[in-house]
Amino acid sequence: MKKLLVIALIFISVLVSGYRKPDIYVIDAHKNGAKHNDWGLRYLNEKCYYAAIQEFKIAISLNPDTQATSTYYNNLGETYMIIGYPDWAQDCFERAITQYSLNFKYYQNLAKCLKARGLVPMKIQEYSQEGSPLNKIMLGLLYIENGDARRGVIILDEFAMSEPDLVITVAVKAYIKELVKQINSSQNL
């Protein structure tokens, strides 16, 4: 009877002791990459550019070939543009477009970067060659950056008409509307 009582007490004490199996830590590169990207954005807002660059690079190294990586490359490129290194930013923007080619912001950033580097006329010739329909986006933006907004709008509109089902087309159409408003308001002055 005493043995049974002792076993019962031990069993009950184990049940009510709050013992849990220890948590197993799982390394998730995707979540860690997103955290480093968030830290990079925080540093960028605080104007700690070196720390932001390092965090974006860590995020890229944790997720080298995912759609999220395009965001990390874009953030890194924007940081390089802020600190005055458009040549380094160009590579980042091009990689962002390579990783995910349906984000209009990446094309806009690349066009601004190419203008800062003085490469717009050369790149207009390059993107004028037949190839991917997405080249029209870059070509239209380059004409706009080069000061020929009407021609750029026409090219972007041609893209929107020829590729109505792409995700990026919605952003292109919104950009065209905004740009046409600006052109019309500047003519009325």
C-alpha positions as CSV (number, residue, x, y, z in Angstrom):
1,M,0.0,0.0,0.0
2,K,2.8,2.4,0.8
3,K,4.5,1.7,-2.6
4,L,1.2,2.4,-4.4
5,L,0.8,5.7,-2.4
6,V,4.4,6.8,-3.2
7,I,4.0,6.0,-6.9
8,A,0.7,7.9,-7.0
9,L,2.3,10.9,-5.3
10,I,5.2,10.9,-7.7
11,F,2.8,10.6,-10.7
12,I,0.5,13.4,-9.4
13,S,3.6,15.7,-8.6
14,V,4.8,15.2,-12.2
15,L,1.3,16.1,-13.6
16,V,1.0,19.3,-11.6
17,S,4.6,20.4,-11.6
18,G,4.2,22.3,-14.9
19,Y,6.9,20.3,-16.6
20,R,7.0,21.0,-20.4
21,K,9.0,19.6,-23.1
22,P,11.6,22.2,-24.0
23,D,11.0,24.2,-27.2
24,I,13.0,23.3,-30.2
25,Y,14.5,26.3,-31.9
26,V,14.0,26.2,-35.6
27,I,16.2,28.3,-37.8
28,D,14.0,30.0,-40.4
29,A,16.1,32.0,-42.9
30,H,13.0,33.6,-44.4
31,K,11.8,35.1,-41.1
32,N,15.4,36.0,-40.1
33,G,15.9,37.7,-43.5
34,A,12.7,39.7,-42.9
35,K,13.8,40.7,-39.5
36,H,17.2,42.0,-40.8
37,N,15.4,43.9,-43.6
38,D,13.1,45.5,-40.9
39,W,16.2,46.4,-38.9
40,G,17.8,47.9,-42.0
41,L,14.7,50.0,-42.6
42,R,14.8,51.2,-39.0
43,Y,18.5,52.1,-39.4
44,L,17.7,53.9,-42.6
45,N,15.0,56.0,-40.9
46,E,17.5,56.9,-38.2
47,K,20.0,57.8,-41.0
48,C,22.5,55.1,-39.9
49,Y,23.3,54.2,-43.4
50,Y,26.3,51.9,-42.8
51,A,24.2,49.8,-40.4
52,A,21.3,49.8,-42.8
53,I,23.5,48.6,-45.6
54,Q,24.9,45.7,-43.5
55,E,21.4,44.6,-42.4
56,F,20.1,44.6,-46.0
57,K,23.2,42.5,-47.0
58,I,22.5,40.0,-44.2
59,A,18.8,39.8,-45.3
60,I,20.0,39.1,-48.9
61,S,22.5,36.4,-47.8
62,L,19.8,34.7,-45.7
63,N,17.3,34.6,-48.7
64,P,19.4,34.7,-51.8
65,D,16.8,33.5,-54.4
66,T,13.3,34.4,-53.3
67,Q,10.8,37.1,-54.3
68,A,11.5,38.8,-50.9
69,T,15.1,39.2,-51.9
70,S,14.0,41.7,-54.6
71,T,12.7,43.9,-51.8
72,Y,16.0,43.6,-49.9
73,Y,18.0,44.5,-53.1
74,N,15.7,47.5,-53.8
75,N,16.1,48.8,-50.2
76,L,19.9,48.4,-50.5
77,G,19.8,50.3,-53.8
78,E,17.7,53.1,-52.3
79,T,20.2,53.4,-49.5
80,Y,23.1,53.6,-51.9
81,M,21.3,56.3,-53.8
82,I,20.7,58.3,-50.6
83,I,24.4,58.3,-49.8
84,G,25.5,59.2,-53.4
85,Y,26.6,55.9,-54.9
86,P,24.4,55.4,-57.9
87,D,26.8,53.0,-59.6
88,W,26.4,50.5,-56.6
89,A,22.7,51.2,-56.6
90,Q,22.3,50.3,-60.3
91,D,23.4,46.7,-59.6
92,C,21.0,46.4,-56.7
93,F,18.0,47.7,-58.8
94,E,18.9,45.4,-61.7
95,R,19.1,42.4,-59.3
96,A,15.7,43.4,-57.8
97,I,14.1,43.4,-61.2
98,T,15.8,40.1,-62.0
99,Q,14.4,38.5,-58.8
100,Y,10.9,39.9,-59.3
101,S,10.1,41.8,-62.6
102,L,6.6,42.8,-61.8
103,N,7.2,45.6,-59.3
104,F,6.9,49.0,-61.0
105,K,8.9,50.8,-58.2
106,Y,12.0,48.8,-59.1
107,Y,11.9,50.1,-62.6
108,Q,11.3,53.7,-61.4
109,N,14.3,53.4,-59.1
110,L,16.5,52.0,-61.8
111,A,15.5,54.8,-64.2
112,K,16.4,57.5,-61.6
113,C,19.7,55.7,-61.0
114,L,20.5,55.6,-64.7
115,K,19.7,59.3,-64.9
116,A,22.0,60.0,-62.0
117,R,24.8,58.1,-63.7
118,G,24.2,59.9,-67.1
119,L,23.5,56.6,-68.9
120,V,19.9,57.4,-70.1
121,P,20.7,57.9,-73.8
122,M,22.8,54.7,-74.0
123,K,20.1,52.7,-72.1
124,I,17.4,54.0,-74.4
125,Q,19.1,52.5,-77.3
126,E,19.6,49.2,-75.4
127,Y,16.0,48.9,-74.3
128,S,14.7,50.0,-77.8
129,Q,15.7,46.5,-79.1
130,E,12.9,44.0,-79.3
131,G,12.9,41.6,-76.4
132,S,10.8,41.3,-73.3
133,P,7.6,43.3,-73.2
134,L,8.8,44.6,-69.9
135,N,11.5,46.5,-71.7
136,K,8.8,48.9,-72.8
137,I,8.3,49.9,-69.1
138,M,12.0,50.7,-68.8
139,L,12.1,52.5,-72.1
140,G,9.1,54.7,-71.3
141,L,10.6,55.6,-67.9
142,L,13.9,56.4,-69.5
143,Y,12.2,58.8,-72.0
144,I,10.5,60.5,-69.1
145,E,13.7,60.8,-67.2
146,N,15.3,62.2,-70.4
147,G,12.7,65.0,-70.6
148,D,10.5,63.5,-73.3
149,A,7.4,62.8,-71.1
150,R,4.9,62.6,-74.0
151,R,6.9,59.9,-75.8
152,G,7.4,58.0,-72.5
153,V,3.7,58.1,-71.7
154,I,2.9,56.7,-75.2
155,I,5.3,53.8,-74.7
156,L,4.0,53.1,-71.3
157,D,0.4,53.2,-72.6
158,E,1.3,50.8,-75.4
159,F,2.7,48.4,-72.8
160,A,-0.5,48.7,-70.7
161,M,-2.7,48.0,-73.8
162,S,-0.6,45.0,-74.9
163,E,-0.2,43.5,-71.4
164,P,-3.5,44.1,-69.6
165,D,-3.4,41.0,-67.4
166,L,0.0,41.6,-65.7
167,V,0.1,42.6,-62.1
168,I,2.4,45.5,-62.9
169,T,0.0,47.0,-65.5
170,V,-2.2,48.5,-62.7
171,A,0.7,50.4,-61.3
172,V,1.8,51.6,-64.8
173,K,-1.7,52.9,-65.6
174,A,-1.8,54.7,-62.2
175,Y,1.6,56.3,-63.0
176,I,0.4,57.3,-66.5
177,K,-2.7,59.0,-65.0
178,E,-0.6,60.9,-62.5
179,L,1.9,62.0,-65.1
180,V,-0.8,63.1,-67.6
181,K,-2.3,65.3,-64.8
182,Q,1.1,66.8,-64.1
183,I,1.7,67.5,-67.8
184,N,-1.8,69.1,-68.2
185,S,-1.4,71.2,-65.1
186,S,2.0,72.5,-66.2
187,Q,0.5,73.5,-69.6
188,N,-2.3,75.4,-68.0
189,L,0.2,77.6,-66.1
